[in-house]
Structures are given as C-alpha cells and as structure tokens.
Amino acid sequence: MIADSNILIYAVNQANGVVRRWLVEELPSVSAISRVEVLGYHGFKAGEQESVEELLRALRIIYPSQETFRLAVNLRQRRRISVADALIAATALEHGERLATHNTEDFSWIEEINLFDPLREAV
C-alpha cells in the first residue's frame, strides 16, 4: 500500500487519531513526491511538522524511476492531473500497490489503479 500526501496530513491534523492509527498499523510506503508535498505543507500548527517527520521516518520512501516518469506522462496525456498526483499514482501503478487516499475522486478515472480511503473505511 502507498499512502497519498493527504493521508499523512490527516494523520497529523485529525483529532481522533483514526488515520494515524491506521498508518501505524499498516505502515504503508510513501512516494518521495508525497514527502516533498507534506514537508512543504504551509498549514501546520506548532509541533505538527515534527510529527510528520517522525511518521515519515517510520515509512519506506519510494523514489521515482524512469518507469514512474513514463507512467506519469501517460496519465497526464490521458487527462488533466497535477504532476504530483500523476507521479504518486504512477508509483502505485508501477509497484502494483493500492493507493490510500481520501481524494479518491482525483484518481477514480484511472481504471488500473486500486484505491483505498482509510477515512471512510475506519468510520
């Protein structure tokens, strides 16, 4: 399983800790692109940046390969999608992993991707 950037942000911001518990139990991988997105997030409150860095240390970071870039280009040629989302989706596709995201609508048009929403599943 590969966690999208928003899952890491929810894990830090969510008061009830459902997503954080899921992350700790599942220990998904994370695209290096998500690492950049999350660490660059401007909306963190005091102490949240440190919590994200701690979470990231516990997760395996997957760096993009030539195949990741090829798949991301293909996705962007098929439909309008941000570079970051294309690279994250391409990482999941390349590695044959489910993509854990709360933004399932952003990726639902990609028939070959397997999506999972930990926020909906935990309710």
Residue pairs with C-beta under 8 A, 6 or more apart in sequence:
1 26
1 28
1 29
1 97
1 98
1 99
1 100
1 116
2 28
2 29
2 30
2 31
2 62
2 88
2 91
2 92
2 95
2 97
2 98
2 99
2 100
3 23
3 28
3 29
3 30
3 34
3 59
3 100
3 101
4 34
4 88
4 99
4 100
4 101
4 102
4 103
5 33
5 34
5 37
5 38
5 84
5 88
6 101
6 102
6 103
7 19
7 23
7 28
7 100
7 101
7 102
7 118
8 23
8 30
8 34
8 38
8 52
8 55
8 56
9 38
9 41
9 52
10 19
10 102
10 119
11 19
11 20
11 22
11 23
11 55
12 20
12 44
12 48
12 51
12 52
12 55
13 48
14 20
18 118
18 119
18 122
18 123
19 118
19 119
19 122
20 55
22 118
22 122
23 55
23 59
23 118
24 58
26 100
26 118
27 58
27 59
27 60
28 59
28 100
29 59
29 60
29 61
29 62
29 95
29 97
30 56
30 59
30 60
30 61
30 62
31 61
31 62
31 64
31 87
31 88
31 91
31 92
32 61
32 62
32 63
32 64
33 64
33 84
33 87
33 88
33 91
34 84
34 88
35 56
35 61
36 84
37 84
38 52
38 56
39 49
39 52
39 53
39 56
41 52
44 52
62 91
62 95
64 72
64 87
64 90
64 91
65 94
67 90
67 94
68 87
68 90
68 91
68 94
69 87
69 90
70 90
71 89
71 90
71 93
71 94
72 83
72 86
72 87
72 89
72 90
73 86
74 90
75 81
75 86
75 89
75 90
75 110
76 83
76 86
79 109
81 89
81 106
85 106
85 107
88 99
89 99
89 107
89 110
89 113
91 97
92 98
92 99
92 113
92 114
93 110
93 112
93 113
97 114
98 114
98 115
98 116
99 107
99 113
99 114
99 115
99 116
100 116
100 117
100 118
101 107
101 115
101 116
101 117
102 117
102 118
102 119
102 120
104 115
104 117
107 113
107 115
108 115
